[in-house]
């Protein structure tokens, strides 16, 4: 079995593959204060709940955008799984040509998503990861990662409305029935939902214009916790792939095992 781990700013998503099949996956909170023993006990207990023992995990691969957690998780893997993990970073084969001015600046999650998409789809791709931050990545038909955008996520923006204003309350992020809100809460929900969903569609259109492609000729793939909410009614044909990053980690493992 292969254990794949994606460390994000808000959540750690991990899953277990048996061959090419993702048989289980979980999401836990990212916590820089947790020790390697705390993570080790938590993850092994979660695996034990589905009758997976550490000894049956034959390989582990990790991608992370949280540098402060890397030593903790590497140490956890060695201690609790008796394995040296593959860490997505410099020197790891991906099959992607990174055309960034400084390739080292590209986050591991963005590279992993690009690998997953190029292994699955042909032609140019736009990848949208709707997480703590919202990232857009553009990969051409020759597997060249040519760049993208990074902007604050909807959760960050909702939190900013609460912490940076005197009277606005915390609200649930949902799709409201109408654009025009009749209460403070519904007005905030409308602004968050329609503001972000329309912005995302607008950026997709601008990217297609810049790469001189019709949207119908571009694969548009979205992942991340809010992808279904914000892109479920997109004006474009968007493929929602909940486990995109985990699939990318498996592909990278296969290239490097």
C-alpha positions as CSV (number, residue, x, y, z in Angstrom):
1,X,0.0,0.0,0.0
2,X,1.0,3.6,-0.7
3,X,0.3,6.4,1.8
4,X,0.1,9.8,0.1
5,X,0.1,13.0,2.2
6,X,-0.7,16.6,1.1
7,X,0.1,19.2,3.7
8,X,-1.8,22.5,3.3
9,X,-2.1,25.6,5.3
10,X,-5.5,24.6,6.8
11,X,-5.7,20.9,6.3
12,X,-3.6,17.8,5.9
13,X,-5.2,15.5,3.3
14,X,-3.9,11.9,3.2
15,X,-5.0,8.7,1.6
16,X,-4.1,5.1,1.0
17,X,-3.7,3.5,-2.5
18,X,-3.8,-0.2,-3.2
19,X,-2.3,-0.4,-6.6
20,X,-3.9,2.4,-8.7
21,X,-7.0,2.6,-6.5
22,X,-7.5,5.2,-3.7
23,X,-9.2,3.0,-1.1
24,X,-9.4,5.5,1.8
25,X,-8.8,9.2,2.3
26,X,-9.0,11.6,5.2
27,X,-8.7,15.3,6.1
28,X,-7.3,16.6,9.4
29,X,-6.3,20.1,10.6
30,X,-2.8,21.4,10.0
31,X,-1.3,22.2,13.4
32,X,2.3,23.5,13.6
33,X,2.1,22.9,17.4
34,X,1.6,19.2,17.1
35,X,4.7,16.9,17.7
36,X,5.7,14.0,15.5
37,X,4.4,11.7,18.1
38,X,1.0,13.4,18.2
39,X,0.7,13.1,14.4
40,X,2.0,9.6,14.5
41,X,-0.6,8.4,17.0
42,X,-3.4,10.3,15.2
43,X,-2.6,8.9,11.7
44,X,-1.9,5.4,12.8
45,X,-5.2,5.3,14.8
46,X,-7.1,6.6,11.8
47,X,-5.5,3.8,9.6
48,X,-6.2,1.2,12.3
49,X,-9.9,2.2,12.2
50,X,-10.0,0.7,8.7
51,X,-7.7,-2.2,9.6
52,X,-4.6,-0.8,8.0
53,X,-1.4,-1.5,10.0
54,X,1.8,0.6,9.6
55,X,3.7,-2.4,8.5
56,X,1.4,-2.9,5.5
57,X,2.3,0.6,4.2
58,X,5.2,0.0,1.9
59,X,5.9,3.5,0.7
60,X,5.0,7.1,1.6
61,X,5.1,10.4,-0.4
62,X,4.6,13.9,1.0
63,X,4.0,17.3,-0.6
64,X,3.8,20.3,1.6
65,X,3.4,24.1,1.5
66,X,4.1,24.4,5.2
67,X,7.8,24.2,5.8
68,X,7.5,24.2,9.6
69,X,5.7,20.9,9.5
70,X,8.1,19.0,7.2
71,X,10.6,17.9,9.9
72,X,7.8,16.9,12.1
73,X,6.1,14.7,9.5
74,X,9.3,13.2,8.2
75,X,10.3,12.2,11.7
76,X,6.8,10.8,12.2
77,X,7.1,8.6,9.1
78,X,10.5,7.3,10.1
79,X,9.4,6.5,13.7
80,X,5.9,5.1,13.1
81,X,6.2,3.6,9.6
82,X,9.9,2.7,9.5
83,X,10.1,4.3,6.1
84,X,12.0,7.2,4.5
85,X,9.3,9.2,2.6
86,X,9.7,10.7,-0.8
87,X,9.4,14.5,-0.5
88,X,8.1,16.4,-3.5
89,X,10.7,19.0,-4.2
90,X,14.0,19.7,-6.0
91,X,15.4,16.5,-7.5
92,X,12.1,14.6,-7.7
93,X,11.0,13.5,-11.2
94,X,7.6,15.0,-12.2
95,X,7.6,15.0,-16.0
96,X,6.6,18.7,-15.9
97,X,8.8,21.4,-17.5
98,X,8.5,24.4,-15.1
99,X,8.7,27.7,-17.1
100,X,8.6,29.9,-14.0
101,X,11.3,32.6,-13.8
102,X,12.4,30.8,-10.6
103,X,11.1,27.2,-10.6
104,X,11.9,26.8,-6.9
105,X,9.1,29.3,-6.1
106,X,6.3,27.0,-7.5
107,X,4.5,25.4,-4.5
108,X,4.6,21.6,-4.3
109,X,0.8,21.4,-4.4
110,X,0.7,23.3,-7.7
111,X,3.3,20.9,-9.2
112,X,1.5,17.8,-7.9
113,X,-1.8,19.1,-9.4
114,X,-0.1,19.7,-12.7
115,X,1.3,16.2,-12.8
116,X,-2.2,14.7,-12.1
117,X,-3.8,16.7,-14.9
118,X,-1.1,16.0,-17.5
119,X,-1.3,12.3,-16.8
120,X,-5.1,12.3,-17.3
121,X,-5.8,14.9,-20.0
122,X,-4.2,15.9,-23.3
123,X,-4.0,19.5,-24.5
124,X,-3.7,22.8,-22.6
125,X,-5.1,22.8,-19.0
126,X,-6.2,25.4,-16.5
127,X,-6.1,24.0,-12.9
128,X,-7.9,25.8,-10.2
129,X,-7.3,24.9,-6.5
130,X,-9.8,26.5,-4.3
131,X,-8.3,26.2,-0.8
132,X,-6.9,28.5,1.8
133,X,-5.6,30.4,-1.2
134,X,-7.0,30.1,-4.7
135,X,-4.4,29.2,-7.3
136,X,-4.7,29.1,-11.0
137,X,-2.1,27.1,-12.9
138,X,-1.7,26.9,-16.7
139,X,-0.1,23.9,-18.4
140,X,0.3,23.7,-22.2
141,X,-0.1,20.7,-24.5
142,X,3.7,20.0,-24.2
143,X,3.5,19.6,-20.3
144,X,5.1,23.0,-19.8
145,X,4.0,24.7,-16.6
146,X,3.8,28.3,-17.8
147,X,2.6,30.1,-14.7
148,X,-0.6,31.2,-13.0
149,X,-2.2,33.3,-10.3
150,X,-2.5,33.3,-6.5
151,X,-5.2,35.1,-4.6
152,X,-6.8,35.0,-1.1
153,X,-9.3,32.2,-0.7
154,X,-13.0,32.7,0.2
155,X,-12.4,31.6,3.8
156,X,-9.6,34.2,4.3
157,X,-11.9,36.9,2.9
158,X,-14.8,35.9,5.1
159,X,-12.5,36.0,8.1
160,X,-11.2,39.4,7.2
161,X,-14.7,40.8,7.0
162,X,-15.2,39.7,10.6
163,X,-11.8,40.7,12.1
164,X,-11.3,44.0,10.2
165,X,-14.8,45.5,10.7
166,X,-16.7,46.5,13.9
167,X,-20.1,45.0,13.3
168,X,-20.0,42.3,10.6
169,X,-20.7,38.8,12.0
170,X,-19.2,35.4,11.1
171,X,-21.3,33.7,8.5
172,X,-21.6,30.3,6.9
173,X,-20.3,30.2,3.3
174,X,-23.2,29.0,1.2
175,X,-24.9,29.8,-2.1
176,X,-27.7,32.3,-1.4
177,X,-31.0,32.2,-3.3
178,X,-30.7,35.8,-4.5
179,X,-27.9,38.2,-5.4
180,X,-29.5,41.1,-3.5
181,X,-29.3,40.3,0.2
182,X,-32.0,41.6,2.6
183,X,-30.1,41.1,5.8
184,X,-26.4,41.6,6.8
185,X,-25.8,37.9,6.8
186,X,-27.4,37.2,3.4
187,X,-25.6,40.3,2.0
188,X,-22.3,38.9,3.2
189,X,-23.1,35.4,1.8
190,X,-24.1,36.9,-1.5
191,X,-21.0,39.0,-1.7
192,X,-18.7,36.1,-0.9
193,X,-20.4,33.5,-3.2
194,X,-21.2,35.7,-6.2
195,X,-18.0,37.7,-5.9
196,X,-15.7,34.7,-5.9
197,X,-17.6,32.6,-8.4
198,X,-17.9,35.5,-10.9
199,X,-14.2,36.4,-10.3
200,X,-13.1,32.9,-11.0
201,X,-15.1,32.7,-14.3
202,X,-13.7,36.1,-15.3
203,X,-10.1,34.9,-14.7
204,X,-10.7,31.7,-16.7
205,X,-11.9,33.8,-19.6
206,X,-8.9,36.1,-19.3
207,X,-6.4,33.2,-19.3
208,X,-8.0,31.7,-22.4
209,X,-7.7,35.1,-24.1
210,X,-4.1,35.4,-23.2
211,X,-3.1,31.9,-24.4
212,X,-5.3,32.5,-27.5
213,X,-7.4,29.4,-27.0
214,X,-11.2,29.0,-27.0
215,X,-12.4,27.8,-23.6
216,X,-14.0,24.7,-25.2
217,X,-10.5,23.6,-26.3
218,X,-9.0,23.9,-22.8
219,X,-9.3,21.4,-20.1
220,X,-10.5,23.3,-17.0
221,X,-10.1,21.2,-13.8
222,X,-10.9,22.4,-10.2
223,X,-10.1,20.9,-6.9
224,X,-10.0,22.0,-3.2
225,X,-12.6,22.3,-0.5
226,X,-14.7,25.0,-2.0
227,X,-14.4,24.0,-5.7
228,X,-17.8,22.4,-5.9
229,X,-19.5,25.4,-4.4
230,X,-17.8,28.1,-6.4
231,X,-17.5,26.3,-9.7
232,X,-20.5,24.0,-9.7
233,X,-22.5,26.6,-11.7
234,X,-19.6,28.0,-13.8
235,X,-20.3,29.3,-17.3
236,X,-17.5,27.0,-18.4
237,X,-17.3,23.3,-18.6
238,X,-15.3,22.6,-15.4
239,X,-14.3,19.2,-14.2
240,X,-14.4,19.0,-10.4
241,X,-11.7,16.5,-9.2
242,X,-11.9,16.2,-5.4
243,X,-8.8,13.9,-5.1
244,X,-6.7,15.5,-7.8
245,X,-3.7,16.2,-5.5
246,X,-3.7,12.7,-4.1
247,X,-3.7,11.2,-7.6
248,X,-0.8,13.5,-8.5
249,X,1.2,12.2,-5.6
250,X,0.6,8.6,-6.7
251,X,1.8,9.5,-10.2
252,X,5.0,11.1,-8.8
253,X,5.6,8.1,-6.6
254,X,5.4,5.8,-9.7
255,X,8.0,8.0,-11.5
256,X,10.4,8.0,-8.5
257,X,10.0,4.6,-6.8
